[in-house]
């Protein structure tokens, strides 16, 4: 089982309401200001199914929130969210947005926008 810290997200509107958006990709890394690798939503869901753990950590509070799968009823699709707590700076919807495109990826995305078909340990992000 591997553990990954999510430091940024890419989100897209769901089409159901102006306030309804979903995370379509996440940036992973140790530095909250720079992702080392970008994962598409389906990669994250698959990793969770294999037993890997994803979490966020508040920049101010240092509090950790575990990331979990959930099914969005209007969308009829599985997505991710942070576990509920009373802290907002570790909320997956409130952490910073990743730089670059918010389009879902088919694999790790390098800083130049190319898509790798291999699964390297890390792909540098901008």
KOLKEMAR-742310 format. One record per residue (C-alpha): x, y, z; residue in three letters. Coordinates in nm, 3 decimals, padded with zeros to 5 digits. Layout:
<nodes>
(node (X Y Z) "Ala") ...
</nodes>
This chain:
<nodes>
(node (00.000 00.000 00.000) "Unk") (node (00.138 00.338 -00.103) "Unk") (node (00.047 00.677 00.044) "Unk") (node (00.020 00.993 -00.166) "Unk") (node (-00.031 01.355 -00.067) "Unk") (node (-00.256 01.553 -00.303) "Unk") (node (-00.124 01.909 -00.335) "Unk") (node (-00.346 02.042 -00.615) "Unk") (node (-00.650 01.955 -00.825) "Unk") (node (-00.796 02.011 -01.169) "Unk") (node (-01.173 02.055 -01.167) "Unk") (node (-01.436 02.078 -01.437) "Unk") (node (-01.800 02.187 -01.420) "Unk") (node (-02.036 01.892 -01.417) "Unk") (node (-02.309 02.056 -01.622) "Unk") (node (-02.569 02.009 -01.347) "Unk") (node (-02.531 02.349 -01.182) "Unk") (node (-02.286 02.638 -01.175) "Unk") (node (-02.163 02.534 -00.831) "Unk") (node (-02.134 02.163 -00.916) "Unk") (node (-01.781 02.069 -01.026) "Unk") (node (-01.576 01.752 -01.008) "Unk") (node (-01.210 01.678 -00.965) "Unk") (node (-01.076 01.528 -01.287) "Unk") (node (-00.706 01.511 -01.197) "Unk") (node (-00.480 01.563 -00.896) "Unk") (node (-00.120 01.664 -00.842) "Unk") (node (00.082 01.450 -00.602) "Unk") (node (00.394 01.549 -00.409) "Unk") (node (00.561 01.644 -00.085) "Unk") (node (00.582 02.018 -00.157) "Unk") (node (00.236 02.179 -00.136) "Unk") (node (00.348 02.446 -00.385) "Unk") (node (00.462 02.208 -00.659) "Unk") (node (00.323 01.875 -00.775) "Unk") (node (00.573 01.607 -00.874) "Unk") (node (00.324 01.402 -01.072) "Unk") (node (-00.026 01.442 -01.209) "Unk") (node (-00.281 01.160 -01.187) "Unk") (node (-00.608 01.142 -01.381) "Unk") (node (-00.922 01.064 -01.179) "Unk") (node (-00.939 00.705 -01.309) "Unk") (node (-00.578 00.644 -01.201) "Unk") (node (-00.661 00.765 -00.850) "Unk") (node (-00.976 00.550 -00.833) "Unk") (node (-00.782 00.244 -00.947) "Unk") (node (-00.507 00.306 -00.693) "Unk") (node (-00.762 00.342 -00.412) "Unk") (node (-00.919 00.013 -00.523) "Unk") (node (-00.575 -00.150 -00.497) "Unk") (node (-00.540 -00.022 -00.139) "Unk") (node (-00.336 00.296 -00.190) "Unk") (node (-00.412 00.594 00.033) "Unk") (node (-00.451 00.956 -00.079) "Unk") (node (-00.473 01.250 00.159) "Unk") (node (-00.460 01.627 00.181) "Unk") (node (-00.289 01.832 00.450) "Unk") (node (-00.392 02.182 00.554) "Unk") (node (-00.130 02.450 00.488) "Unk") (node (-00.225 02.643 00.803) "Unk") (node (-00.361 02.380 01.038) "Unk") (node (-00.147 02.083 00.937) "Unk") (node (-00.460 01.866 00.967) "Unk") (node (-00.483 01.563 00.739) "Unk") (node (-00.798 01.459 00.552) "Unk") (node (-00.822 01.118 00.388) "Unk") (node (-00.947 01.118 00.028) "Unk") (node (-01.231 00.879 -00.042) "Unk") (node (-01.442 00.762 -00.334) "Unk") (node (-01.808 00.858 -00.363) "Unk") (node (-02.078 00.831 -00.626) "Unk") (node (-02.229 01.154 -00.756) "Unk") (node (-02.598 01.072 -00.800) "Unk") (node (-02.675 01.335 -01.068) "Unk") (node (-02.365 01.239 -01.268) "Unk") (node (-02.387 00.865 -01.202) "Unk") (node (-02.008 00.853 -01.176) "Unk") (node (-01.757 00.777 -00.905) "Unk") (node (-01.540 01.072 -00.798) "Unk") (node (-01.313 01.160 -00.506) "Unk") (node (-01.354 01.394 -00.211) "Unk") (node (-01.183 01.455 00.119) "Unk") (node (-01.338 01.306 00.430) "Unk") (node (-01.558 01.551 00.617) "Unk") (node (-01.407 01.740 00.908) "Unk") (node (-01.442 02.088 01.051) "Unk") (node (-01.123 02.217 00.886) "Unk") (node (-01.140 02.390 00.548) "Unk") (node (-00.772 02.425 00.451) "Unk") (node (-00.742 02.050 00.393) "Unk") (node (-01.061 02.025 00.184) "Unk") (node (-00.989 01.870 -00.156) "Unk") (node (-01.218 02.127 -00.322) "Unk") (node (-01.029 02.417 -00.163) "Unk") (node (-00.666 02.332 -00.216) "Unk") (node (-00.488 02.512 -00.498) "Unk") (node (-00.550 02.431 -00.863) "Unk") (node (-00.278 02.259 -01.061) "Unk") (node (-00.111 02.460 -01.335) "Unk") (node (-00.176 02.374 -01.698) "Unk") (node (-00.474 02.209 -01.860) "Unk") (node (-00.769 02.088 -01.654) "Unk") (node (-00.850 01.817 -01.908) "Unk") (node (-00.843 01.459 -01.781) "Unk") (node (-00.527 01.275 -01.880) "Unk") (node (-00.470 00.926 -02.011) "Unk") (node (-00.149 00.891 -01.811) "Unk") (node (00.112 01.092 -01.628) "Unk") (node (00.147 01.436 -01.782) "Unk") (node (00.487 01.598 -01.815) "Unk") (node (00.538 01.972 -01.782) "Unk") (node (00.555 02.005 -02.161) "Unk") (node (00.202 01.860 -02.189) "Unk") (node (00.309 01.529 -02.343) "Unk") (node (00.147 01.211 -02.218) "Unk") (node (00.360 00.920 -02.109) "Unk") (node (00.240 00.567 -02.176) "Unk") (node (00.474 00.432 -01.908) "Unk") (node (00.418 00.469 -01.534) "Unk") (node (00.731 00.638 -01.404) "Unk") (node (00.759 00.700 -01.033) "Unk") (node (00.738 01.075 -01.086) "Unk") (node (00.680 01.314 -01.374) "Unk") (node (00.787 01.671 -01.312) "Unk") (node (00.505 01.927 -01.302) "Unk") (node (00.531 02.304 -01.346) "Unk") 
</nodes>
